[in-house]
Amino acid sequence: MQLKQYFKLKENIPSHVYIGLGFLSFAILFAVWSILTYGGYVPPLFLPSPSDIVIQFYHMLTELNLVRDILASLYRVTAGFVLASIIGVPLGLLMGSFKLAEGLVEPIVGFVRYMPASAFIPLLILWIGIGDLQKIAVIFIGTFFQQVLMVRDVAKNVSHELIDTSYTLGANQKAAFLKVVLPAALPGIMDTLRITLGWAWTYLVVAELVAASSGLGYMIMEAQRFLRTAGIIVGILIIGLLGLLTDTLFKTAYHRMFPWLEGGSK
């Protein structure tokens, strides 16, 4: 492939080039970080060096229950996301398929989705206490309403011609929904789940901001309280790596489930 073909609109590129570009972006970031820290351009209090981060990571892993914090955060993110998906995906499909459902639910969902999840924390503490359930609820609120509307849009974009053809072939409304709308919307639903899982990770620190005794968000806030900048960065990097891992798992599942879709999920 000639170099100029890489710059064509929506043109696919070889997978090894795509992967190489990803590694290159991380290498550039690491190089800039190293120059700023090892070169003495930025004080360690504001930006520790990569070696300081490695040392701090080992210290937290061996002495500060890092594994416990990771498992606690994984549980909260997974529980909040799964709960949102169990309710949000069917509701979004109904809204995208039936105007009656959309007219009934969309105004409320559209209204609540503009409210920041953090604003609900005082109410959630009042209603359900300060345990894991409160933190799961924050992640649920942060992902559910956006997820419903995104799934709604996916279902609405299913071709009317496909549905009309199924009716012509003798399908009833239930069969058209289960055998036409749902399969046609499934790739878009998978992409929506992947995106909203990323949002769930971004709400983790907010969820663990108040009355937490474990979790990566709690660990980050504790490090900030004692000006342990390296600890803050370790927490942020771990959240980013866990988010990248779950994103990669969704992409792999997408390619396995829908190999006929050119280009797959980017």
N, C-alpha and C positions, 0 to 999 in steps of 0.2 A: 504494500500500500504506500503510495506516495505521500509525502508530508502534507501537501495541500489538501488531501482528502480528509485529514484529521480535523480540519476546520470547516467542513461542510455542515450545514444545519441538519441536526438530528441524524447525522451519519454515525453508524456504529464503528468502534475501534477495536482492535484485538484485545483480548482479555488481559494479556500480559502487560500491555501498555496501560490499560486502565488501572491495574493493580500497582504497576510501577509508579504511576502518577500519585497514587495515594501514599505510598512510602516516601516519595519525594517531598510531598507537602509536610509530612511529619519530620523529615530530615532537615528541612529548611527551618521549621519552628525550633527544633532542638539546637541547631547551629546558632540561631539568633539568641536563644536562651543562654547558651554556653558563653557566647561572646560578651553578653551583658553582665553575667555573674562572675565568671572567671577573669574577665578583663577589668573588674572592679568598677564598672560604670553604674551599677545599681547596688546599694547596700543590702546585705543578707536579710535585714529586717523586712525589707520590702519584697525581695525576690531571692530566695535561697538558690544555690547552685544545684545542678542535677545530682552531684554526689551527696549533698546535704539531704536531698529528698530521699535518696536510697538509704542513707543512715537512719533517717527519721522513720521510714517505712519499716525497717528491720526492728527498730526500737518499739514501735507500736505493735508490730506483729508478735513480738516475744514478750512484751511486758504490759501492754495496755489493752488487751482483749480486742484487737482489731477484728479477728475472725467473728467474734460475738456481734460486733457492731455491723459487720457486713451481712451476717445471717439475719439480724433483726431488720435491717433495711430491705433486704431481698424479700422477706416475708411480707412486710407492709406494702411494698410496691406491687408485688404479685397479687396479694389479696385485693387491694384497691382496684387494680387494673382488671382482674378477672371478674370481680363483682360488677364493675362498670360495663364490661363487655357482655356479660350474661344478660343484663337488662338493656343495654344500649343498642346492641346489634339487632335483636328482634324488633325493638321499638323503631329504630331507624328504617328497617325494611318495611314495616307497616306504614310509616309516614311517607316513604317514597313510592309505595304501591297504591295507597288508598288516600284520596284527598280528604276523606272524612277524618282519618287518623291524623293527617297533617294539620288540618284546620283546628283540631282539638288540642294537639300537643305542641305544635311549633311555636305559638306565641309565648307559652310558659318557658319552654326550653331556650328560645331566642332571648328572652328577658334575663333569665338566670345566668346564662353563659357569660354575660358581661360583668357579673359580680366576681371580684377576686376571691379565690378559694381561701386566702388568708383571713378575709373578713369574717368567715364563718367559724374561725377557731374559738372565739369566746363563747359562742352559742353551743358549739359541739362539746366544749368542756363542761358547760352547764348541763347539757342534755345527757351525755354519755360518759363523762368523766375524762381522766387524763391517761387512760391506758392505750393499748394498741388500737382498739376500735376507733378512738378519736383520730388517730393518725391515718388509719385506713380510710376513714370517712373524708379527710381532707384530700387525699389522693383521688378518691372516687369522685368528689365534686370537681376537682381540677380537670378530670379527663372525660367524665360521663357526658356532659352537655355538648362538648365539642364533638365527641364521638358520634352521638346520636345524629347531629346535623350532617356530618360527613357521610355517614352510612345512608342517610336519607337522600343525599345528592347522588350517591352511587346508584341506589335503586331507581331514582328518577331518570337516570341516564340510560337505563336499559331500553333498547329499541322497541317502540310500539309495534313495529312490523313483526318482530319475533313473537310477541304476545298474540297479535292478530292471526299469525300463521298457526299458532298452537290451537286457537279456537277453531280455525278452519279444519284442522286435522282431528277435531272432536274432543279436545281437552276442555274440562270444566275450569272454573276459576281457581279452585284449589290446586289442580294439576298444573295449571299455567304458572301459578306462583311458585310451587315447589320444584317444577322441572324446567322452567324457563327463567323466571325472574331471579330466583336464588342462585342457580349455577352461573348465570350471566353476571351477577353482581359479586360473586365470590372473590375474583381477583382484586376488585376495588376494595372489598371489605378487608382483605388481608393487608393491603397497603394502608388502609385506615388504621387497623390495629397496630401495625408497625409504627406509624407516626404517633398515635396517641400513647403508646407505651413509652416513647421518648418523652412525651409531656409528663407522664407519671413519674419518671425519674427526676425531671426538673422540679416537681412539687415535693420531692422527698425532704429537702432541707426545710421547707416551709412547714411540712407536717411534723418534723421533729424539732421545731424551733422552741416549742413551749412544753414544759413539764415532761421532758424525755430523760431517760437515764441510760439509753443505749441507742445505737444506730449511727450511721455515717454523718447525718445532719447534726446530731448531738456532739459527735466527736469534733466536727468542724467548729461548732460554737464554743466548745471547751478550749480548743486550740486558740481561737481568737481571743478568748478571755485572758489567756496567759501569754499573749503575743508570740505564740509558736507558729510562725508563718509557714514553716515547713510542714507542720501538721495539717494546716488548712489546705495546702496544695496537695498533700497526700490524699486527703479526703475527696477533694475535687477530682483528682486524677482517677481514683478508684471508682467514683460514680460514673465518670466518663467512660472508663473501660468496661464497666458492667453494662452501661447503656449500649456501647458499641457491640458487645457480645450478644446481647439480646436482639439488637438490630440485625446482626449477621445471621442469627438463628432464624429470624423471620424471613430474611432474603433467601436463605437456603430452602426453607419450607416452601416459599413462593415458587422458586425455580423447579422444585420437585413436583409441586401440585399442578403447575401450569407451564409445562415445558414448551408448549406451542406458542406462547406469547413472546414475540420477538423482543429481545433486549431485556426481558424480565423486569424486575422491580429494582430501580436505581435508588 
